[in-house]
Amino acid sequence: MLNKSIAALIRFRWLLFLVFAALAFILGPYAQKAFVPDNSIKVWFLEDDPTLLDYEHFQDTFGNDEVLLILLENQNASVFDEGFFQRIDALSQDLESLEGVFQVTSIANVQDAFDTEEGIIFRKASEQLSLDDYQTYAMESDYFKDRLINSNGQKTLVWAQMAAMENFDQARDQVLAHCYDLLAKHGFADAPRGGIGVIYSALNLLTAQDLATVGGLGYLLMFVFLGFSFRTVRYVLATLVIVSLSTSITLGLMGLAGVQVNMVTVVLPTVILVLGIADAIHFPSTFRRLEMEHPQSSKYEIVFKSLQSILVPCLLTSVTTAVGFFALSSAPMSSVRQLGIYAGIGVLLAFLLSGLLMSIFYLGLKKLKSAPDPREHSFLSNVLDKIKSLVKQRPQLISIICIPLFLLSLILSVQQNIDTYTLGYLPSDHSVVQDHETIESRWGYYQPFEFTLRLKSQDFIETADTFNRVAGFQAEVMKQDEIFRSFSILDIYQRLAKVMNIPTKSPWSEEEIAQLKFVLNSQHRVWEPDDDEYLDNILAPVINFDRDLLRITFTSKMLSAQQADQLKNRILKIGQKSFGDDYLLKPAGYPPLYIKIIDYAMESQISSFGLALVLIFLLMIVWLRSLRLALISLIPNLFPVLGMFSLMHLLGIDLDIATATIAAIVMGVAVDDTIHFMFRWREGERLGLDWEQCLDHSFAHAGKAALVTSLILMGSYPVLLLAQVKTVQYFGILTSAAAFLALLADLFMLPCILKFFHKPRPQAQET
């Protein structure tokens, strides 16, 4: 069966190549779509995730909670200066006319309650008052202060609420770009702007830039190192075609499925590149070895014998690695599932193309080399010989060093902190970070931290008892250091109470609430978001149409997911004291999604990578036909991952949604080298070789490829430290370190373990 498959592969090699090339060409446009970054919060969640469904229900009720916040400052006068105010008004109107922007709130268009001869009316304050009167009015109003205007009247905030569009995540970058153009048009090009969408958009841009520049440089270095290793341009070109076709087809399938790259799946081309090289690198060395062993053989015979020798172990490594990646599809995070599925596909494609392309390029050589160039791999061969000599002479010493090192890495890895801080992914000197710091220092905290409140009986919630409880709740939460301001329907009622000369401080009576509610209900209000008059409904952002669900918004400091979780828990404790068991207070909006990420990061590590390890172990039993060897193989597969987590702990790098994926690459490289080593070791045992002879046999067939693969990673990935996005920097340093640890595990740790559990079983012939 194997020989027939190899013969067919060689015979139809050009036809198969054309099929793969045509497939890559057809899927090319979809690959371009897939390579448009999308780092929005929704890419981390499955469509039926309860937390995501709650978020979508919140958006259906109150609209998109994503806002673009703009800090405008008139350093020479008040923001109510006529010329400056007119610019704010024009900016507000232009922003609100943009597709993708739902509503803009500023001092130029905000509504307030006024007592007139016609009764209580709600109008734009700028239309009801002169600018001088408006300034005095706003400076004395708690409704305006620290929400739209600061204490000295020289700074104002413009809140642009994004539209709740189905495809807003894809449109965000363009919508924000139009907003920035309007800022420049009205003379506010340098105005600080903030919001979670601003961060996502910046990450998308920097991710694309890093991929095109630093990532490209890293790939170039890899192929330079390959050139030094192969000493033949043909094999470098073959490897380039292998990884290019594999990556193009995989990304094309992603785009066809409507999947875009994000901070997790952005490593997919690198995964395919690294593991494609790890497979491809075995073929040239096997060609050269068989040339020397069979100098009279034809090129066809050399290719046939090479594929007989290397195709099975490469198939085993590719299938095992792919199954390990497919196990990630059990993760609760959508992005990790996508990485697992498409990385598995990419690995299998790289394997198929490695045998195909290497055969084509080898058969295309003009002549065979009767003997390998003495300069080829002389350095690598010397290094391997010295490592092998050291392992043979000092196995006990190496074991004494490795055992505590493994245990230490295990201890440090379990202490790894799990957290994510989206703003922290950007460099500290990035304009988005600078703007954020400017807004927080010159104005205050601005990140929305949302809650909803309803009666468990689901009765109407606009009661005196509810408002008195909300007043106490907001006052207590405002004492938290991370909170700057609060806003709810209570603020609207208090503002109306002041106009109607009703006491604005709780406790309120049912009669007072009834008066206020009567006035509010007497106003014409539209509750359908598609209607133009909906924007005049001042109640729509704070209470639902059925009047049984309140929205309470706090503005908080920009927090990490772990810090946000701690703040959420403190607020819920305050809520329990304020509302008791009759009410249901729930976190809402963006924060619950943000917080859930740290739970999913941990769950992904435990469940997905745990499942991957179990599946890999079971496959190792099948491939090696030995429980003993399969158990031993777990150690070199685990050590690089544990060592990487230990390094993260020592460097203070949190395990988050981005760094968690590095373990997948590390595991893939470790499994690839370990299977090749163990496959050759099993061959040696079945041939009846002793421990030293098995060591020679395994190093001869698998050692050089493992060394070259690790050196390529260690030499190429440090260039990623030049990237702008910190996750890419972490990827560079951690992958380089893990490749070094994987090399130590396979060439030092694994042989020493096998010395204590070596069981040669001679057979007449090894197939």
N, C-alpha and C positions, 0 to 999 in steps of 0.2 A: 504493500500500500504506500509506504513512504517513498520507495524508489519510483513508483509510477507517478506519484505527485511531483517529485523532483523533476522527473523527465518531462512531465507536462509543463511545469513552470519554466524550464529552460526552453522548451520547444515553442511555447506560445508567449514568450517573454515580451515581445514587442506589442503583440495584441493586448496583453494585460496592461502594459504600460499606457497604451493609447486609451484604454477604458478608464484608467485612473485619471489620466490627464484630462480627458473629456469631462469626467465627473467634476473635477476641480474647476474646470472652465464654466460649466453650467451653474455650479453653486457659487461662483465668484461674487455675483451681485449680493447674494444672501450673506456671504462672509463679510462684505463691507457693512451691511446693516448690523450684523452681530457685533462688529468692532466699534460701534458707537457707544461709549460708556454710559451706563445708567447706575448711579450710586444712591438712588433714592431709598427710603426706608422700606418700601414695599418689596424690594428685590430679595430681602432676607426672609420673607414669610410666604408660606404656601397659601393658595387662594382660599382654602377653607379653614385657615387658622383662626381660632376664636378671637384672638387679640386683634388681628387684621379686620375681621368682620365687625367687631365693636368699633374700630376706627372708622370704617366705611359708613356704619350706621350714624356715627357722630357727624361725619361730613354730610350725610344726607339730611340730617336735622338742622345743623348750624352752618353748613358750608365748609369750605376748605379752611383749616386752621393754619395753613402755611402763609406767612406774611413777609413782605419785603418792608423792612423798617428803614427809614431815611431820617437822619439827623441834620436839620438845617439850622444854621447859626448866622445871625446878623451881628457881627462883632462891634459895629459902630453905632448901632441903634437897636430899637425894639423890632421884633418880627412883625409888629403891626405897622411899621413904616409903610407908607402907601405903596411905593415901588416894590419893596420886598414882598409885601402881602399879595400884590397882584401876580407876582411870579409864582408864589405858592399856589394861588388859585388856578392859574393857567396850567401849572404842573399837575395839579390834582385832577383837573378835567381831562388832560391828555392821557394821564396814566389810566384813568377809569375807562377811557375809550379803547384801550388796547384789548385785543383778544387774548384771553388768558388771565386778565385782571378782572376780578369780580367787583370789588368795591374799594374805594379810597377814602380814608378818614383823615382829615386835617383840620386845622383851625379855620380854613377857608370854607369848608362845607359841612362841618359838624352841626347836628341839630340840637336844640335845647328847648326847654319849656318856657313860655312867656305868658304873663298875665296881661291881657289886652282888654279893650272895651268889648271885643267880641267873645271874650272868655279866654280860657286856657288854650293856647295853640302851640304847636311844635313847628319851629321854623329854623332855617339856617341862622345861626347867630350873626353871621356876617351880613345877612340881608336885613336883620331886625335892628341892628345897632350901627352907629358910626364907628370908625376904627378906634377913635379915642375912647369912646364909651365901652367898646368891646374889650379893649386892653384892660381897663379898670375892672370890668365885669369878670373877665377870665382869670385875672390875677387873684381875685378874691374867692373864686369858685373851686371847691374841692373836686368838682366834676371835671375841671380842665387841668388843674395843677398836677404835674408829674405824670399826666396821661398824654396831654398834647402840648403843654407849655411848661417851661421851668420857672423857678422862683423869681428870676430877674427879667423874664420876658424876652431874653435874647436868643433862646433856643426853642425849637419846636420839633415835634416828631410827626412824620407822615407815615401812616400805616396803609400799605397796599395789600389787600387781601386777595390771594390768588383764587382763580376760579376752580370749582370742583369738577374739572373735566376728566373724562375717562382716560385720556392719553396725556394728562398733564406732565407726568414724569418724563415723557419723551419731548414735550414741548417746553419744559422749564428753562433750559439754557437759552432758547430763542426768545422766550417771553422776557426773561431778565435782561437779555442784551438790548431789547427794545426799551425797557425801562431805563437802562443806563444811558441810552441815546437821548431819551427825553430829559434826563437830568442834565446832560451836557447842553442840550438845546436851550434850557431855561437858566443856564449859568450856574448849575449845581454839580458840575462834573466831579468835583473833589469832595462832595458831601459823603460822610461815612454812611455806609449801609450795612444792615445786618439781617439775620434770619437764617433758619436752617436750610432753606432753599439756596441761599447765597453760598453756603458752605458746600452743598452738594454740587452746585454748578462749578465752583472753583475746583473741586476734586475731579470732576469729569474732565475739565480742561487740562489740569496738570497730569492726570493719568494718561491722557492721550499724548501729551508732550513727552512724558517720561518714556512711554512705549516707543515713540518715534526716535528719540535721541539716545538716552542712556541705555534703554533696552536694546536698541539696535547696535550700539557700541559693544554691549555685552555679548550679543550674538556674534558680532564680527570677531571678537577676541576668541570665542569658542572655536570658530572655524580656522583662525590662525593657529591655535594650539593643535587642532586636528591636522593641519598641514604639516606641522613639525612631527606629529606622530606618524602619519601615513607616508610622508615623503613622496606623495603622488597626488597631483592635482585632481586626477580622475576620481579618486575615492572621496576627496573633499567635496567635489561637485556632486557625486552620488549621494553623499550624506545631506547636502544642501537640498537636493531634489526630493529626497525621502521626507525630510521634516517639512519642507514647503508644501508638498502635496498632502501630507497627513494633516497639517495645520489648516490648509485651505479647505479641504473636504470637511473636517470637523467643524470649523467655524461656519462653513456653508450650511451644514445641518443645523447648527444653532440658530442661524439667521432664518432658515426655513421654518423652524419651530417658533419664531418670534422671540428668541432669547437674546439679550444683549449682555456684553461683558460688564462686570462690576469689579469691586475691589477684591473679590474672591476669584471669580472666573478669569480675571485678567492674567492670572498665572498660567492659564491653559496652554498658550503657545510655548511657554517655557517648559511645562511638564512634557509636552510632546517632543520638544527639542532635546531635552536632557535624556529622556528615556529612548528616544529614537537614536540618539548618538550611542547610548549604552548598548543598544542592540546592534547597530550598524558597525560598531568598532570591532566586533568579534569576527566579522567576515574577512577583512583584509589580512588580519594576523593569521587566520586559518588558511587563506589562500597561500600566503608566504610560507607557512610551515609545511604545507603539503607540496609546494613547489620543490622545497629542499629535500623532502622525504621521497618524492617521486619525480626526479628530474626528467624522466623520459615520457611522462604523461602529457597528453594534449591539454589544451585549455579547457575543453569540454569536460574531460575526465577530472581535472582539478576542481572545476566548479561542482561537478556531481559529487565528488568525494567530500568537498568542503561542506556542501549542503547536508550530506549525510551526517557529517560530524557535528555541525553547529545548529542545524535547523530545529532539532528536537529540544535542546536546552533553551534556545531562544524562544521557541513556542511555549515552553513551560514557564519561562520568566514573564513573557507577555501576557499569557492567560492568567497567571497568578496575580500579576500587578493589576491587570484590568479588573479581575474579580474583586481585588482589594478596593479599587476605585468605585466599582459598581456598588459596593457595600455602603458607600457614602450616600447613596440614594435613600437610605433609611433615616437620614438626618432630618430634624424638624425644620431646618432652614432651607429655603428654596435655593439660595445661591450655592450652598454646599452640595445639595442634590444635583444641581446642574454641573458643578465641577466633577462630581463622581461619574455621572453618566457620560459626559463628553470626553473626559480624560480617558475613561476606559475605552471608548470608541477610538480615540486618537492613538492610544498605545497599540491596539490591535492593527490599525492601519499602518503604523510605523513598522511593525513586525513584518507584515505582508510586503510592504514596499522595500524593506531592507534586503530581504532575500532576492526580490525581483531586480531592484536597481543595482545592487552590488554585482549580481551575475551579469547584467547587461554591460556595466562599465568594465568588469574584468575581462569578459569575452571580447571587448572592444580594444584591449591592449594590443599593440603591434606584435609584441613578442614576449615570451616568458623570461623571467630572470632565472638563470641556472642556479643562482645562489643569492641569498639576500645581501643587500648592501651592508658591509661590516659596520657602517656608521649608524644604520637603522636601529633605533631603540637601544643603542649602546648604553646610554645614560640610564634609561628605564630598566634595562636588563641588569645593570650593575646594582641599581637600587633594590630590585627584587631579590637578587642573589644575596645581598647583605641582610635584607629582612629575613629571608629564608634561613640564612646561617644563624642569625640571632635567635630566631624561634627554635631552631634545632638545639642550640647550645643552652638557652636559658628559658625553657618553657615554664619551670617552676617560678622563676623570678617574675616573668611576664604575668603569670596567673596571680601571683601575690599582689601585683600592681592593679590588675584588671578587676579583680573581685571587689576591693574597696571602692574603686572608681565607679563600677556599675551600681553598687549600693548607694554611694553618695549621689549619683545622678538620679536614682530613684527617689531618694529623700528630698532632694532639692526640687525635683519636678512636681511633686505633690503639693509643694508650697507655692506654686505659681499663682500669681494674682490674676483673676479674670475680670476684665473691665474693658470698656471702649469709650473713647472721647473723640467724637467726630472732628471737632475743631483742631484737636491735637495732631491730626494727620497732615495738616498743612504746615509749611515752614513758618517759624516765628516772625519772619520779616515779610510774609505775604500780605498783600493789601487787605484781604478779608480779615486776617487776624488783627492787623493794625486798626482797621475800622471797628472791629468788635471791641477792642480795648479802649478805643476812643469813646464809643457810645457808653460803655459801662462806667468809664471814669468821668465823663462830662455830663452824663444824664443819669444812668442807673441801670439796673438789671432789666432786660427786655424780653427774655425767652418765655413764651407762654407756657404755663403749667396748669393744665385744665382739669376740672372735676365736673361731674354732673350729680344732681341731687333730685331724688324723687321720694315720695311717700310709698312705703311698701304696700299700702292699701290702694295705691295708684289713684287717689283722689286728687282734686285740684290742689295745687301747692301754694297758691298765692293767699296765704293766711297770715295773720299777725304772729301766730306762734312760729311759723316757718321763718318769717323775716327776722324775728327777734333772735332765733337760733342762728340764722345766717350771719347776722351782725356780730354776734359773739364769736362765731367760728372764724370769720374773716379777721377780726381783731386779734385773735390768738395766733392765727397763721402769720399775720404781719409781723409778729415778734421773732419769727425765724430769720436768722442771719442771711439766708439765701434768697429771701423774698423782698421785692421792692414795692410792689403795688398790687392791689386787688381790684376786680371789677365784676359786677353781677347786676341782676335786676334790682338788687337792693339800692345800688347807686342811682338808678333812674328814679326809683320811688323816693329816695331821699332828696334828689334834686327837685322833683315835682312837689314834695312836701314843703320845701323851702319857699317855692313860688306861691303855694296855697296857704302859707303861714301856719302850717302844721309842724309840730316839733319833729326835728329830723333824727333825733337820737332815740334808740329803743329804750324801754319797751314801748311798742305801739299797741294800740287797742284794735279790736276787730272793726270798730266804727271808723277809725282813721284809715285803716287799710281799705275799707269799703269805699270811702270817699275817693281815695287816690285811684283805686281800680276803676271806679265809675268814670273818672276823667279820662283815664287811659283807654278804656273800652269805647268811649264816645268818639275817639279819633278814628278816621278812616284808615284801616291798615290792610295791606295786601300781603298774603303769606306765600304766594307762589313766586319762587325765585326767578322764573323767566319773565315775570312782569316788571316793567320799568319802575313802577311805584313801590316795588319791594324794598328798594334801597332807602325809602323814606320810613320804613317800619323800624323804629328804634328798639322794639321788643324782640324782633326776630333773632338777633345774635345772642340773646340771653335766656329765652324761654321758647319751648316748642309750641306748635300750633294747638295741641290738645291742652296746653297750660298745666301739664303735670310733671314737667321735667325742666329743672333749672340748670343753667350753665354758670359755673363760677371760675373765673380766670385770674390766676396770679401771674405776675411777671417775676421770673427767677433768674438767678445767676446761670450762666452757661455751665452745665455740669456734665461729669462723666456719667455713664449708665449706672455705675455703682452708687455714686453720690446722689443721683436722681432717685434711685430706689430707696435710699436711706431717708431722703426728704419726703418722699411719698408716704413711707410708713409712719413718719412723725405726724404728717398732716392727717392721715387716716386715724391715728390715735386721738388727735384733737377733735376730729369729726365724730368719733365715737362718743366722746364726752359731750359734744355740743348737740348731737342729734339723737343719741340713744339708739334704741332698736326699732323705732318707728320709721326711720328714714334709711334709704340706701344711698350712700355716698361712694361714687366710683371714680377712679382716675380716668381721664378721657384724653382724646386728641393724640398728639405725637408722643408724649412721654411714656405711656405704657408700652408702645412698640420699641422705643429706645431702650427701656429697662429690660424688656423681654429678651433682648439680644444676648445679654450676659448669661441668662439661663440656657438659651439655645446653644451658645458657644460651649458651655460645659457639657450639655447633653450630647452635642455633636461629637465631642471628644470621647465621651464615655461610651455612647451607644454605637456611633458610626465606626470610629476607629477600633473599638472593641470588637465589633462584628467583622470588620476587615481583617483584624489579626486572627480571629477564629477561622475565617474562611481560608486565609492564607495558610494557616497551620494545617487545616484539613487537606488542602491541595498539596502541601509539602509531603504529607503522609502518602498521598496517592502517587505523587511523582517519584519520591525517594523510596517508597515501599518499606519504610522503616520509621516506627514511632520514635525510636532513639534519635535518629538523625533529624527528624522533624522537630522534636523538642529542643535539640541543640540549636537548630536554625533560628529559633525565636530570639535567642540572646543577641546575635548581631543585627537582627531586625529591630529590636527594641532599643538597643543602646544608643544609636544615633538620635532617635526621637526623644528619649529621656535626657540625653546630653544636651539637645537643643533647648528643651524646656528649662533645664538647669541653667543654661547660659542666659536665657531670657530672664529668669529669676534674679541672677546675679547682676545683670545689666539694667534691671528695673523695667523691662519691656513686658507690658501686659499681654496676656493671651486674650485676643479679641477676634472679631469676625474675619479679620484679614490675616493675622499671624497664625491662626489655627490651621489655615490651608497649607502652610509650609510643611507641616508634619506629613501631609499626603505626598508631597514631592520627595521628602527625605525617606519615607517608607518605600516609595517606588524604587528609588535608587538602591537602597539597602537590600530590598528583596531581589532585585535584578542581579546584583553582584553575588549575593549569598546563594541563590539558586545555582548559578553557574559554578560556584566553588563547590557546593555540596553535591551537585550532579557529577562533577569530576572526582570528588572524594569517594562517592559511592562506586564509581567505576573502578577506582583503585582498590577499594575493599573487596569487590567481587572478583578482581584479578588476583587476590591474595597478597597484595602489597602490604608491607609493614607501614608504620606511621610515617617514617621519614620518606619512604617511597611514595606514599599517598600525597604527602606534602609536595614533593617534587612534581608529581603528576598534576595536581590541582593548580600549583603556581604556573606550570608550563602552559596549561590550557586556559586558565581563568585569571591568573594574577595580573598579567600585563593589561588586559582590558579593564579590570577593576581600577588599576593604578592610573591608567590614562583617563578614564571617565572622571575619577575623583580630582585629578590634577586639572582637568579642563574646568570643572565647576569651581575649584578653589582659586584658579587663576582668572576666571572670567567674571564671577559674580561680585567680587569686591567693587567693580566699577559701578554697581547699582547704588553705592554710597553717594554718588554724585547726583542722584535723583532728587526731585523736589518733594514728592510725597513720602512721608516717613515710612509708610508701610512698604514701599518699594525699597527704601534703605534697609529696613529690617530684613526684608526678603534676601537682600544681597549678603549681609553679614551672617545671618542665621543659616542660609543654605550652604555657604562656604564652610562654616564651622561644622555643620552636620555632615557634609561630604567628607571632611577630614575624619570625623568620628566614625563614619561608615567604613572608611578605609582601614582605620585602626581595628575596628571590630572584625572585618573579614580577613585581614592579613596577620593580625596578632592574636586577638582574643579567640577567634573561632578555631584555629589550629591547636592552640593550647588546651581548649576544652576537649577537642577531639582526641587529644593524646590520652586523656583519662578514660575515654569511652570508645576507644578504637577496637573494632571487631572485624578483622578481615575474614571474608568468606570466599575462598577460591572457587571458581567455576571454570568449566572447560573453555567457555567463550563468552565474551560480553558483546551483546548486540548493540 
